[in-house]
């Protein structure tokens, strides 16, 4: 290691004091960072749990309305529930103590075309609205889950089937980026949502 030459006298003392102050500030920051990350991780885990419960509740409600609609209108009634287009999700990114993670999710579910045939019973009308809410819920859960895993330690590896929203083994194509720098995901109706599991 090269020798550090410190000037003699008052100038040397001032330089040493500045170096010591910088080192103390750095040590304090390194000491505080794990505590801040732990506190943030606990908050994000609570947010994730709340978002998961909200998504599961919305999905159960959607499935209840779907069964009612099927009992009233039969299997053929499902043909009226084809969405006009894919839902679109944008994730806004933020950082906590230098750790980058999703901060929120914004989900746009396309509305039914006024010219399209209406569902044959009101239960299927409620089904559409409930599945749209479930899609928004799973987007919020995905953002919260990714944030908790980015900031804190990963949970123990599972030996059974992949958990809902876990990436498939071997990874997959990278995320697509919009011009605004947000990450987008696209899906089509209840079929796409059902593939994530409950």
N, C-alpha and C positions, 0 to 999 in steps of 0.2 A: 504494500500500500504506500502511495506517495506521501511524503511528509507535507503537512499543511503548515505553511509559514504564517504566523500571526505577528502583526506589527507590534512593536514594543509601545508601552505607555498607554495613554488614554484611548487612542484609536484602537489598539488591540483589545482592550477591555470591552469597548463598545461592540466590536465585531463579535467577540465571544458571547456577549450577552444576547445579541440578536440571534446568533446561531442556537444558543440554548433555548431562547423563547420559541423559535421555530420548531425545535425538536420536541419541546414540551407540548406545544399545540398539536403536533402530529401524533404524539403518543396519546394525548387526550382524545383525539378524534378516533384513533384506532381502538381505544378502550370503549368509547361510546357507541361505535358502529354496531357491534354485535348486540348490544342492549336495544338499540333502536330497531334493528332488523327483527329481533325476537318479538318486540312489542307489535311491530307492523305485521309480522307473520301471524300472531294470535288474532289480530283484528281481521286479517284477510281470511283466516280459517273460519271465523264466525260469519263473515260475509258469504263465504262459499257454502257453508251449511244452510244459511237462510235461503240463498238462491236455489240450492238443490231442493229444499223442501217446497219452495214456491213452484218450481218447475214440476216436481212430481205431483203436487196438488192440482196444478193446471192440467197435467196430462191425464190424471184420474178423472177429472171432471169432463174432459173432452171425450174420453172413452165411454163414460156413462151416457153422455148425450148421443154418441155414435150408436151404442146398442139400442137406445130408445128409438132412434131414427130408423135403424134396421128392422126393428120389430114392427114399426108402423108402416114403413115403405118398402120393405124387402131389399134384397141384395142389389137389385137393379137401381135403387135410389142413389147408390154411391156414384153413379155416372154423373150426377149433377154436382158433385163435390170436387171436380177436377180444378185445381187452382189456375188462375189466368197466367201465372208466371212464377218464377222462383222467388223465394224470400231472399233478401240481401242483408248481410250483417257486416257492420264496420266496427272494428276494435280501435279505440283510441288508446295510445300508449303513454305511459308515465314512467317515472323512476323513483326508487326509494334508496337513498344512500348509494347511488350509482348502479343499482340493480334495475334493469329495464323490465317492465311487465305491463300487461293490459290494465288500463285504468277503468274502462267502461266499455259496454257494447251497445250499439244502436242497431235495432233490427227493423227493417221495413218489410211488411207482409203485403203483397199486392191485393187490392180490393177486387171484389167480383165485378165483372163487366155487367153494366145495367142491361145490356141486350141479351145476356146469357139466360138460359132457362133457370127459374128459381127452384130451389129444393122442394120436393113434394110435401114436406111437413116441417113444422116449426122446430122439431127436435134437431133436424139436420141443419137448420139455420144456426141454432145454438152450437152445433158441432163445429161448424166453420169458425165461429168466433172463438170458441174454446181452444181449437187447435192453433189458431193464430196466436193466442195468448201463450200457449205452451211453447211455440216456436220462439217467441220473444223471451220466455223464461229460460229456455235452454241456452240461448245466446248469452244471457246475463250469467248463467251458471258457468258456461265455458270460460268467460273472461275472469270470473272470480277464482275458478279452479286453477287456471294457468297462472294467475298472479300469486296465489298462495304457494304454488310449487316453484315459482321463480325466486321468491323471496326467502322461503324456508327450506328445510331439508325435505327431500323426497320421502314419501311413505315407503314402507318395506315392499319389496317386489312380491307380486301375487304369483301363486303357483297354478291357480285355476284359470278359467276363461278370462279374457280381457274385461276390465271394468268398463261401464259406459263412458264414452268419450276418450278412452285410452287409445293412443295411436296403434295401428296394427303392427305386428312384428315386422321388423325390417324397414320401418319408416314408410315414407311415401313421398309424393311430389311436394316441393316446398310451397310455402304460402304465396298467394298472389298479392301483389301490391297495387294499390290504386295510386293515382297521381298525388293524392293528399297525404300519402305515407301511412295510410291505415291498411289493416289487413281485412280482406273480405272473404266471406264464405257464402256459398249458394246451396239451396236445397229446394226440393219440390214436395210440398204438402205433407200429409200424415205419413206417407211411405218413407220419406227421408228422415222424419223425426223418429219413427218407430225403429229405425236401424240403430239408434244410439242406445236402446235399452232403457229400462226404468230402474 
